[in-house]
Amino acid sequence: MNKERIIQKLRHIKAFTEECITELSSKEILKKIPIRKLLKVQPIIPVKINFDMGERAFIKKHSKSISGPKKFVLILAYLVKGEIGKEKSLEEIKRHWNKMTSLLKGKFNPFYSVTAKDNSWVDSKKYAFYFLTSDWKEIFRKK
């Protein structure tokens, strides 16, 4: 497919989407149900992230009621200070995790890194080295 054809298709999609939104907004249904529920999209909870605080305080503040893979991303985010693309070794992440087992509710599980990568919160160019992707803040999204 050439570039012009892709642009043309995207314009058609945009026009169709705008038409649907206009039609929906004129209906009574939108007055009762927010559009994000209709689209099944949950917003990311706005979180002020302060990487200058101590590691334990940072993890305690942000790790409440999140899963192991999200905690993995949280530790990586702290270690790289939220910088996208900056790598840290799995061993270093594991070492920091195991220093905070009481806060993180258990020892490190290698499954966490796999799931974080499957959700595209982190990625890896070489074995056992991880970096944040631009989607990493999705770990704060409500279910």
C-alpha positions as CSV (number, residue, x, y, z in Angstrom):
1,M,0.0,0.0,0.0
2,N,1.4,3.4,-0.8
3,K,1.4,6.4,1.5
4,E,-1.4,8.3,-0.3
5,R,-3.8,5.4,-0.1
6,I,-3.1,4.9,3.6
7,I,-3.8,8.6,4.2
8,Q,-7.0,8.4,2.2
9,K,-8.2,5.4,4.2
10,L,-7.4,7.2,7.5
11,R,-9.4,10.2,6.3
12,H,-12.4,7.9,5.6
13,I,-12.0,6.4,9.1
14,K,-11.9,9.9,10.7
15,A,-15.0,11.0,8.8
16,F,-16.9,7.8,9.8
17,T,-15.8,8.2,13.4
18,E,-16.9,11.8,13.5
19,E,-20.3,10.9,11.9
20,C,-20.8,8.2,14.5
21,I,-20.0,10.6,17.4
22,T,-22.3,13.2,16.0
23,E,-25.1,10.6,15.7
24,L,-24.5,9.3,19.2
25,S,-24.4,12.7,20.8
26,S,-27.8,13.5,19.4
27,K,-29.2,10.3,21.1
28,E,-30.6,10.2,24.6
29,I,-28.2,7.3,25.4
30,L,-25.2,9.5,25.9
31,K,-27.0,11.5,28.5
32,K,-27.2,8.4,30.7
33,I,-23.9,6.6,29.8
34,P,-20.5,8.3,29.5
35,I,-18.9,7.7,26.1
36,R,-15.8,6.1,27.7
37,K,-18.0,3.3,29.0
38,L,-19.6,2.9,25.5
39,L,-16.1,2.6,24.1
40,K,-14.8,0.5,27.0
41,V,-11.9,2.8,27.6
42,Q,-10.7,3.5,31.1
43,P,-8.6,6.6,31.7
44,I,-5.1,6.5,33.1
45,I,-5.2,7.7,36.7
46,P,-3.3,11.0,36.7
47,V,-0.4,10.3,39.1
48,K,2.3,12.8,40.0
49,I,5.5,10.8,39.9
50,N,8.4,12.1,42.0
51,F,11.5,10.1,41.2
52,D,13.5,12.2,43.8
53,M,11.9,10.4,46.8
54,G,13.6,7.4,48.4
55,E,13.2,4.1,46.7
56,R,11.1,2.4,49.5
57,A,8.8,5.5,49.8
58,F,8.3,5.6,46.0
59,I,7.5,1.9,45.9
60,K,5.2,2.1,48.9
61,K,3.3,5.0,47.5
62,H,2.7,3.6,44.0
63,S,2.6,-0.2,44.5
64,K,-0.7,-0.4,46.4
65,S,-3.2,-2.8,44.8
66,I,-1.2,-3.4,41.6
67,S,-0.1,-6.7,40.2
68,G,3.4,-8.2,40.2
69,P,4.1,-7.3,36.5
70,K,3.1,-3.7,37.2
71,K,5.4,-3.7,40.3
72,F,8.2,-4.9,38.0
73,V,7.6,-1.9,35.7
74,L,7.4,0.4,38.7
75,I,10.8,-0.7,40.0
76,L,12.3,-0.3,36.5
77,A,10.7,3.1,36.2
78,Y,12.3,4.2,39.5
79,L,15.7,2.9,38.5
80,V,15.7,4.7,35.2
81,K,13.9,7.7,36.6
82,G,11.1,7.3,34.0
83,E,13.4,7.6,31.1
84,I,12.1,5.8,28.0
85,G,14.7,3.5,26.4
86,K,17.3,3.5,29.3
87,E,18.2,-0.1,30.1
88,K,18.6,-1.9,33.4
89,S,19.5,-5.5,33.9
90,L,17.1,-8.1,35.2
91,E,19.5,-8.9,38.0
92,E,19.5,-5.3,39.2
93,I,15.7,-5.1,39.1
94,K,15.5,-8.5,41.0
95,R,18.0,-7.3,43.6
96,H,16.0,-4.1,44.3
97,W,12.8,-6.2,44.4
98,N,14.2,-8.7,46.9
99,K,15.3,-5.8,49.2
100,M,11.6,-4.8,49.5
101,T,9.7,-8.1,49.7
102,S,7.6,-6.8,52.6
103,L,6.4,-3.9,50.5
104,L,6.0,-5.9,47.4
105,K,4.4,-8.9,49.1
106,G,6.8,-11.6,48.1
107,K,9.9,-12.5,46.2
108,F,10.5,-11.7,42.6
109,N,9.0,-14.0,40.0
110,P,10.5,-14.1,36.4
111,F,6.9,-14.3,35.1
112,Y,6.5,-10.6,35.9
113,S,9.0,-9.4,33.3
114,V,7.4,-11.6,30.6
115,T,4.0,-10.3,31.4
116,A,5.2,-6.7,31.5
117,K,6.8,-7.2,28.1
118,D,3.6,-8.9,26.7
119,N,1.7,-5.8,27.7
120,S,4.3,-3.6,26.0
121,W,5.1,-1.6,29.2
122,V,8.7,-2.7,28.9
123,D,10.8,-4.1,26.1
124,S,14.2,-5.8,25.7
125,K,16.8,-5.6,22.9
126,K,19.1,-8.0,24.5
127,Y,18.7,-10.9,26.9
128,A,17.9,-9.9,30.5
129,F,18.1,-6.1,29.9
130,Y,14.8,-4.1,30.0
131,F,13.8,-0.6,29.2
132,L,10.5,1.3,29.6
133,T,8.3,1.9,26.5
134,S,6.1,4.9,26.0
135,D,3.1,2.9,27.3
136,W,4.6,2.2,30.8
137,K,2.3,4.6,32.6
138,E,-0.6,2.3,31.7
139,I,0.2,0.5,34.8
140,F,-1.8,3.2,36.6
141,R,-4.9,2.5,34.5
142,K,-8.0,1.4,36.5
143,K,-9.4,-1.9,35.6
